[in-house]
Amino acid sequence: MNKTAADRVSLIALVALLLVAFAFGGGGSRYGLANLAVQLTALTVLAIRGDSARRFWRESPLLLRLLIAATLLVPLAQVIPLPEQVWKALPGHDLVARAYEAAGVGGWMTWSVNPLRTMLALTALVTPLAVVMAGWSLPRRELMLAGWLVVALGIVTTLMGVVQLNPAGDNVLLYAARDPGSFLVGTFANRNSTAILLGFCLALACLLPAPRPHPAALWVRVAVASLLVVAIVLTKSRTGLALAVIPLGLAGLKAWAWMLERRRATADKRRGLNPILMALGAVALGATALGGLVIAAPGRVGETLERFEAKNDPRRYIWEDAAYAVDRYWPAGSGMGTFDEVFQIDESLENLTLRTAGRAHNDYIELAIEAGLAGMTMAALWFVACLVMAWQARRSQIAWAGWAGGAFLLAIALQSITDYPLRNQAILAFAGFALLLLARAACERERDAR
């Protein structure tokens, strides 16, 4: 197979995985068969692109490889059977020991209080890993084309939302919703996930290099960005709307850098004014789009803004009880994926409702319960690694594309304070793609040298 054909196969494999994750991976842990379809696709892509995976382990930054290995090691260590005297000594396992004694069971047991749940958490990581490895060997042009595909998926999500916001919109909902027709969800069960993915699409639409130069490229870019901003508003996600500031801020920085570059390239004052006028026109077009939304649907915009005033948010009661669970299992953790079971032990009676919490609605608290000190250390190391790669990307020809990926990873980290964005296969897949963009930009100069 020649190089061009191999590159085409790599692009098709990566695109297929992202499409399957987008279509089937937005439901979370309750939709096992859909998640299985995504993971089987990921394994197939890894099998097809084994050469790309080997190149990744040879060429990617050492810190990134070590972090990936350590991230896989944490849940793997939690499902290894331990001697009885060892697992009984782990914090929080006294209740497990009493339950086993009552059932007449003993002997070697795992660190995790539910090893099956932990194995599910481990297998979920195959999706982002496959995205990163399969896309590593892609040439720069094909990688950017994959980024524009993600933008296209954002437009598809917006068009689905147009139908979902109609009175009969529940006919196109992929997952059950409490208030069908009141907000845009696209292919997700959680509108916060929809909003954060649209934010990633917004970053890519603003920062990716155009496939080819064209006089209308800027106006198409602004029109797509304006459409995506409107879609984010219609999700009624507070975090999604707040985090849209990150890609919009990066877009402003890129426009400013572009204007400075154009000014240096010419001494002609009239030509020097063109970038400014075009940037002002872009802002005017975006403001017109948002103004049109306010005029056409003031109620929906108002409902989104009113959600920021919510005072009786039940999440704070979950966080209070979850703090006791953290103390019970610290520093070892109860096992990845076990939050819903162990939390009910420490849930106070005054906070009980007809529904279970399901999640901590703060991924850092949930990670502290499930993985303890090791999990919190890994989260801190990932944050440092992304900062290092973002700094290294500054000299790359695809620096802005890398920073678009970094913006999405930052948005995930911030949304994790009040939600759980990485708990579905779709966001895991797109987080893998964002990490791929950032890592490629960080070491692009070394790749070119080789």
C-alpha distance (Angstrom), angle and dihedral (degrees) to the residues before:
residue distance angle dihedral
M1 . . .
N2 3.82 . .
K3 3.80 122.5 .
T4 3.82 95.4 -102.0
A5 3.81 92.6 52.5
A6 3.82 91.0 45.7
D7 3.81 90.7 51.7
R8 3.80 90.0 50.1
V9 3.82 91.2 51.3
S10 3.83 90.3 49.4
L11 3.79 91.6 51.3
I12 3.81 92.9 47.1
A13 3.82 91.3 49.2
L14 3.80 92.9 50.4
V15 3.80 93.1 44.7
A16 3.82 91.7 48.2
L17 3.79 91.5 53.1
L18 3.81 93.0 48.7
L19 3.82 91.2 47.8
V20 3.81 93.3 50.1
A21 3.81 91.1 47.1
F22 3.80 90.5 48.8
A23 3.81 93.1 48.8
F24 3.82 100.6 41.0
G25 3.80 109.5 14.1
G26 3.80 104.0 71.1
G27 3.78 100.0 85.6
G28 3.80 102.5 77.3
S29 3.80 130.1 -139.1
R30 3.82 95.1 -32.9
Y31 3.80 91.8 70.7
G32 3.77 101.9 64.2
L33 3.81 99.4 163.9
A34 3.81 92.7 50.8
N35 3.80 90.4 49.1
L36 3.80 89.5 48.3
A37 3.81 89.9 55.5
V38 3.81 89.8 55.0
Q39 3.80 93.5 46.9
L40 3.81 93.8 47.5
T41 3.80 88.3 51.3
A42 3.81 89.0 50.8
L43 3.81 91.7 51.4
T44 3.80 90.3 48.4
V45 3.80 90.9 51.6
L46 3.80 90.6 49.8
A47 3.80 90.1 51.0
I48 3.81 92.0 49.5
R49 3.81 94.4 43.9
G50 3.80 99.5 41.8
D51 3.80 90.9 133.9
S52 3.81 90.3 56.4
A53 3.82 90.4 50.4
R54 3.81 90.4 52.4
R55 3.81 90.6 49.6
F56 3.79 89.2 51.4
W57 3.80 92.1 56.1
R58 3.81 90.5 47.8
E59 3.81 100.5 43.4
S60 3.81 110.3 25.8
P61 3.83 120.7 98.0
L62 3.80 112.5 -77.1
L63 3.80 91.9 -128.8
L64 3.81 90.6 56.0
R65 3.80 92.8 50.6
L66 3.80 92.3 48.3
L67 3.80 91.6 49.7
I68 3.80 93.0 49.5
A69 3.81 90.8 50.0
A70 3.81 92.1 47.4
T71 3.82 92.1 47.2
L72 3.80 90.2 54.9
L73 3.79 91.3 43.8
V74 3.83 95.4 58.8
P75 3.85 97.8 65.4
L76 3.81 90.6 33.4
A77 3.81 91.0 57.8
Q78 3.81 89.8 49.3
V79 3.83 93.1 62.0
I80 3.81 97.1 48.3
P81 3.85 109.8 108.3
L82 3.81 114.1 -113.4
P83 3.82 131.4 -161.6
E84 3.79 114.4 -90.4
Q85 3.79 95.1 -110.8
V86 3.83 90.0 52.6
W87 3.81 101.6 48.9
K88 3.82 92.2 41.8
A89 3.80 89.0 57.8
L90 3.81 93.1 56.0
P91 3.84 114.5 107.7
G92 3.81 113.0 -94.2
H93 3.80 94.5 12.1
D94 3.81 94.3 105.4
L95 3.82 89.4 88.8
V96 3.80 90.2 50.9
A97 3.81 90.3 49.4
R98 3.82 91.7 52.4
A99 3.80 91.4 48.9
Y100 3.81 91.4 51.0
E101 3.82 91.3 47.1
A102 3.81 90.5 51.9
A103 3.80 89.3 51.1
G104 3.79 92.5 45.9
V105 3.80 92.9 -116.4
G106 3.80 125.5 136.3
G107 3.77 144.4 142.7
W108 3.77 129.6 75.7
M109 3.82 116.5 4.5
T110 3.77 136.2 169.0
W111 3.78 128.9 -97.8
S112 3.83 88.1 -119.9
V113 3.79 115.6 77.2
N114 3.82 87.4 -140.0
P115 3.82 111.5 27.0
L116 3.82 93.4 -176.7
R117 3.80 91.0 60.2
T118 3.77 90.1 47.5
M119 3.81 91.7 50.4
L120 3.81 88.6 53.2
A121 3.80 89.1 52.6
L122 3.81 89.8 50.1
T123 3.81 94.6 49.6
A124 3.82 90.4 49.7
L125 3.81 88.5 68.3
V126 3.80 92.4 65.9
T127 3.82 90.3 79.8
P128 3.83 100.2 60.8
L129 3.80 89.7 37.1
A130 3.81 90.9 55.7
V131 3.82 91.8 48.3
V132 3.81 92.6 52.3
M133 3.80 95.1 44.8
A134 3.80 97.9 41.2
G135 3.78 92.2 50.1
W136 3.77 97.4 43.9
S137 3.81 96.7 88.7
L138 3.82 94.8 44.3
P139 3.80 114.5 120.5
R140 3.79 114.8 -114.5
R141 3.80 94.4 -103.3
E142 3.81 94.1 52.5
L143 3.80 91.2 45.9
M144 3.80 90.2 55.0
L145 3.81 90.0 48.2
A146 3.80 88.7 55.2
G147 3.81 87.4 52.6
W148 3.81 91.1 54.3
L149 3.81 88.1 50.8
V150 3.81 88.0 59.5
V151 3.82 88.2 52.6
A152 3.81 88.3 51.8
L153 3.82 89.3 53.0
G154 3.80 88.0 54.9
I155 3.81 89.3 55.1
V156 3.82 89.6 48.6
T157 3.81 89.0 52.1
T158 3.80 89.8 51.3
L159 3.81 92.5 50.4
M160 3.81 90.4 49.2
G161 3.78 87.8 51.8
V162 3.79 91.5 55.5
V163 3.80 87.7 61.3
Q164 3.82 94.6 39.5
L165 3.80 92.1 55.4
N166 3.79 91.6 60.0
P167 3.83 118.7 95.6
A168 3.81 90.1 -105.1
G169 3.80 92.6 42.2
D170 3.81 94.0 117.0
N171 3.81 86.9 80.5
V172 3.82 89.8 74.9
L173 3.82 97.5 41.9
L174 3.80 111.5 117.2
Y175 3.81 92.8 -160.8
A176 3.78 135.0 32.0
A177 3.81 114.8 -86.4
R178 3.79 130.9 -166.1
D179 3.81 94.8 -139.3
P180 3.81 107.0 24.5
G181 3.77 113.6 -163.8
S182 3.80 95.3 20.7
F183 3.81 99.7 92.4
L184 3.79 142.0 14.8
V185 3.82 116.2 -98.9
G186 3.81 104.9 155.6
T187 3.82 110.9 -172.0
F188 3.83 94.8 -17.3
A189 3.78 134.8 92.5
N190 3.82 91.1 -145.0
R191 3.80 121.4 57.1
N192 3.81 90.9 -152.1
S193 3.80 88.5 62.8
T194 3.80 89.7 49.1
A195 3.79 91.6 51.2
I196 3.79 95.2 48.0
L197 3.82 92.1 48.9
L198 3.81 89.6 50.0
G199 3.80 86.9 51.5
F200 3.81 89.2 55.8
C201 3.80 90.1 49.3
L202 3.80 88.2 50.1
A203 3.81 91.4 52.8
L204 3.80 91.8 49.2
A205 3.81 92.8 46.3
C206 3.81 90.0 53.3
L207 3.81 100.1 39.7
L208 3.81 110.7 29.4
P209 3.80 115.9 100.5
A210 3.80 112.7 -106.9
P211 3.84 113.6 -101.1
R212 3.81 88.0 -122.8
P213 3.83 134.4 -2.9
H214 3.79 114.3 -92.6
P215 3.83 133.0 158.1
A216 3.81 91.1 -125.1
A217 3.82 94.8 48.6
L218 3.81 94.1 97.0
W219 3.80 93.6 50.4
V220 3.80 92.5 47.7
R221 3.79 89.0 49.5
V222 3.82 91.8 50.8
A223 3.81 92.4 45.9
V224 3.83 91.9 51.7
A225 3.81 91.5 45.7
S226 3.82 91.3 50.3
L227 3.81 90.8 49.9
L228 3.81 91.0 51.2
V229 3.81 92.2 49.3
V230 3.80 89.4 53.0
A231 3.81 89.7 49.5
I232 3.82 90.9 51.8
V233 3.80 89.8 53.3
L234 3.81 90.4 51.1
T235 3.80 92.5 55.3
K236 3.84 86.4 66.8
S237 3.80 87.6 -143.0
R238 3.79 110.6 152.1
T239 3.79 94.4 -160.2
G240 3.80 92.0 43.8
L241 3.79 91.9 53.7
A242 3.80 93.3 45.8
L243 3.81 93.5 46.7
A244 3.82 91.7 51.1
V245 3.81 84.4 79.3
I246 3.83 88.9 74.6
P247 3.84 98.5 62.6
L248 3.81 91.5 37.0
G249 3.80 89.7 52.2
L250 3.81 91.0 49.9
A251 3.80 89.4 48.9
G252 3.80 89.2 54.0
L253 3.81 90.9 50.4
K254 3.80 90.9 49.8
A255 3.81 91.6 50.3
W256 3.80 90.2 49.5
A257 3.83 91.8 49.1
W258 3.80 89.9 47.4
M259 3.79 92.0 52.3
L260 3.81 91.6 49.9
E261 3.79 90.5 49.9
R262 3.80 92.2 50.2
R263 3.80 91.2 48.8
R264 3.76 91.1 53.3
A265 3.81 91.5 48.1
T266 3.80 95.1 58.1
A267 3.78 137.1 31.1
D268 3.79 92.2 -159.3
K269 3.81 107.4 113.0
R270 3.80 93.5 -154.6
R271 3.78 91.9 53.6
G272 3.78 89.2 44.6
L273 3.78 90.2 59.5
N274 3.81 93.7 54.2
P275 3.83 95.8 79.5
I276 3.78 90.6 49.2
L277 3.78 92.6 50.5
M278 3.79 91.6 46.6
A279 3.82 91.5 49.4
L280 3.80 90.6 49.1
G281 3.80 89.0 48.6
A282 3.79 89.6 51.8
V283 3.80 91.5 52.0
A284 3.81 90.4 47.1
L285 3.80 91.4 51.2
G286 3.80 91.9 49.9
A287 3.80 91.6 47.5
T288 3.80 89.8 49.3
A289 3.81 91.0 53.2
L290 3.81 92.5 50.1
G291 3.78 91.1 43.9
G292 3.78 90.0 52.6
L293 3.81 89.5 52.5
V294 3.80 91.8 51.5
I295 3.80 91.2 50.4
A296 3.81 95.7 43.2
A297 3.79 98.1 42.1
P298 3.81 110.7 14.2
G299 3.78 91.5 155.1
R300 3.80 94.6 61.0
V301 3.81 92.5 46.8
G302 3.79 90.2 48.3
E303 3.81 91.9 49.9
T304 3.80 90.1 52.6
L305 3.80 92.2 51.7
E306 3.81 92.4 45.0
R307 3.80 90.3 59.4
F308 3.83 88.7 69.2
E309 3.82 87.9 66.1
A310 3.81 94.6 58.0
K311 3.80 106.3 134.0
N312 3.82 103.4 173.1
D313 3.79 96.9 59.6
P314 3.84 107.2 164.8
R315 3.80 91.1 -150.1
R316 3.79 92.5 81.5
Y317 3.81 90.0 61.1
I318 3.80 90.0 51.3
W319 3.81 90.1 50.7
E320 3.80 92.0 51.7
D321 3.81 92.3 54.6
A322 3.79 93.1 39.7
A323 3.80 89.6 59.4
Y324 3.82 88.3 66.2
A325 3.80 90.3 51.9
V326 3.80 90.6 51.5
D327 3.81 89.8 53.7
R328 3.81 91.9 47.5
Y329 3.82 96.2 55.1
W330 3.82 101.1 28.6
P331 3.02 128.4 155.7
A332 3.82 99.4 8.9
G333 3.81 101.6 41.3
S334 3.79 131.0 -141.2
G335 3.81 96.8 -99.9
M336 3.79 133.0 -80.4
G337 3.81 113.3 -72.7
T338 3.81 95.3 18.1
F339 3.82 100.4 102.8
D340 3.81 97.3 106.1
E341 3.81 91.8 55.8
V342 3.80 100.9 42.6
F343 3.80 95.5 40.5
Q344 3.80 92.8 63.7
I345 3.81 89.2 64.4
D346 3.80 91.8 62.3
E347 3.81 99.3 33.5
S348 3.81 108.0 120.4
L349 3.79 119.6 -125.0
E350 3.81 94.0 -123.1
N351 3.81 89.9 58.6
L352 3.81 96.6 49.3
T353 3.80 117.5 120.6
L354 3.79 135.6 172.0
R355 3.83 88.4 -92.5
T356 3.79 127.8 62.1
A357 3.80 118.3 -123.5
G358 3.81 92.8 -119.8
R359 3.81 91.8 -175.2
A360 3.79 135.4 29.2
H361 3.84 89.8 -124.4
N362 3.80 84.9 -135.1
D363 3.78 113.0 76.8
Y364 3.80 93.0 -160.3
I365 3.80 92.1 57.9
E366 3.81 89.9 44.2
L367 3.80 90.9 48.9
A368 3.81 90.7 49.6
I369 3.82 89.8 53.8
E370 3.81 95.7 45.0
A371 3.82 102.7 35.9
G372 3.80 104.1 16.1
L373 3.78 119.6 -164.1
A374 3.81 93.4 -11.5
G375 3.80 91.8 56.4
M376 3.80 94.8 47.7
T377 3.80 90.4 47.5
M378 3.81 90.5 51.8
A379 3.82 91.3 50.5
A380 3.82 90.6 52.1
L381 3.82 92.5 47.3
W382 3.82 91.9 50.0
F383 3.80 89.6 52.4
V384 3.82 91.5 50.9
A385 3.82 91.8 46.0
C386 3.81 91.9 52.7
L387 3.80 90.6 49.7
V388 3.81 90.6 50.8
M389 3.81 92.5 49.0
A390 3.81 91.7 46.8
W391 3.81 89.2 54.5
Q392 3.81 92.2 46.5
A393 3.82 90.5 50.5
R394 3.80 93.4 63.8
R395 3.84 92.7 92.5
S396 3.79 96.6 44.7
Q397 3.79 124.5 107.8
I398 3.82 87.5 -129.6
A399 3.80 94.9 44.7
W400 3.82 94.1 128.3
A401 3.81 91.5 50.5
G402 3.80 89.2 50.9
W403 3.79 91.1 49.2
A404 3.81 89.6 50.3
G405 3.81 86.9 58.5
G406 3.80 90.1 46.1
A407 3.81 90.2 50.7
F408 3.81 90.1 55.8
L409 3.81 91.9 48.9
L410 3.82 89.5 49.2
A411 3.81 90.1 49.6
I412 3.82 89.6 51.8
A413 3.81 90.5 50.2
L414 3.81 91.6 50.4
Q415 3.81 95.8 43.2
S416 3.81 88.7 50.9
I417 3.81 87.7 71.2
T418 3.82 90.5 72.7
D419 3.81 103.5 15.0
Y420 3.82 144.7 21.6
P421 3.84 108.4 -109.0
L422 3.82 96.5 161.4
R423 3.80 94.0 57.4
N424 3.82 95.7 91.2
Q425 3.79 130.9 64.7
A426 3.80 95.9 -124.0
I427 3.80 96.2 58.8
L428 3.82 89.6 41.4
A429 3.81 89.2 55.8
F430 3.81 94.1 48.4
A431 3.81 90.6 44.0
G432 3.80 86.3 55.5
F433 3.80 89.4 52.1
A434 3.82 90.8 48.6
L435 3.81 89.7 50.9
L436 3.81 89.0 48.8
L437 3.82 91.4 54.4
L438 3.79 92.2 47.7
A439 3.81 95.0 46.1
R440 3.81 93.2 46.1
A441 3.80 91.3 50.9
A442 3.81 90.4 47.8
C443 3.81 94.6 56.7
E444 3.82 101.2 25.1
R445 3.80 93.2 114.0
E446 3.81 91.8 54.7
R447 3.81 90.7 47.9
D448 3.80 91.0 51.3
A449 3.81 90.3 49.6
R450 3.80 90.9 53.6
